[in-house]
Amino acid sequence: MYPKPKVSTSLDTELAEALKTNDYSDCIRRLDQYYGQVKRQLLRYQSPTTGLFPRVSCHTNEAHIRDSLYICSAIWALFQAYTKRIDDDRGKGHE
């Protein structure tokens, strides 16, 4: 009536560890790509005095709060992914 419990073998354990490692390294690789995009395309345009982001990169004297909030939420989400999802000591979450 009830299915028999599956007996875990060493092969199953090794396979699970390999998949976990592959998933972890893939996650780090994707987060590093997003980190590079944020650093190259967003953070370089942030105003050092106000902390706001310009709407267009060539007009650095005009910023919009709504656009700055969208950008800040993207940066905050990346920070959360680094600090909550992966637990390493490379310091990208605090940079």
N, C-alpha and C positions, 0 to 999 in steps of 0.2 A: 504494500500500500504506500509506504513512504519510500522515497529514493534513498539509496545507500549513500552515506557521506563519502565524499571524494577524499581519497588518501593523498596527501601532498607528498610528492617525491622531491628529491634534490633537484631534478631537472626543472620542475615547476618553480621551485624557489629561485634557481639561477635565472630562469626566463623572466620571472617577475622583477628581479633585481636589475637585469639588463634593460627591461622596458622602463623601469623607474629612472635609471641613469640616462637613458636616451631621451626621455621626456624632460628631465631636468636640464640636460645640456641644450636641448632644443629651446626650452623656455629661456635660458640665459642668452642664447644666441639672438633670439627675437627681441628680448629686452635691450640687449646691447645695440641692436639696430635702431630701435625706437629712441634710445638714449642719444645716439649719434644724430638722429634727425632733430630731436629737441634742441640739442646743443648748437647745431649748425643753423637751423632755420628759425628758432624762436628766441633762445637766450641771448644771441648776439645783438638783437634789436631792442632789448629791454633798456628802458631809460635808467641810468644810474642814480638820478636824483628822485624821480617819482616812483620808479618801479613799474610804470605802465608800459604797455606795448603799443607802437604806432599801428594805425590801420594799414598803411602802405609803408613799406620799408624805406622808400626815398623821402617820405615826409616825416622826419623824426620829431618835428615840433608839434605835432597834433596826435593825440591819443584818444581812444574811445574806451570807456569803462567796460561796456559789454564785450568787446573783443578781448580786452585784457582778462576778463573773468573766464572766458572760454579757454584762453591760452593757459591761464593759471590752473584751471581744472585739469587740463591735459597733463601739465607738469606734475600736479599733485597725484594724479592717477598713476603716473610712472613711478613716482616716489613710493606710493603704497605697494605697487607691484614688486619693487626691489626690496622693500623692508618686510613685507608680509609673506610674499610668495617664496622668495629665496632667502637663505640665511647664510650669506657669505660676508667676508670682511674686506671687500674691495673698495668700499667707501663711496660707491656711485649713488647710493641713496642719500648721502649727506652732501654731495658735491652740488 
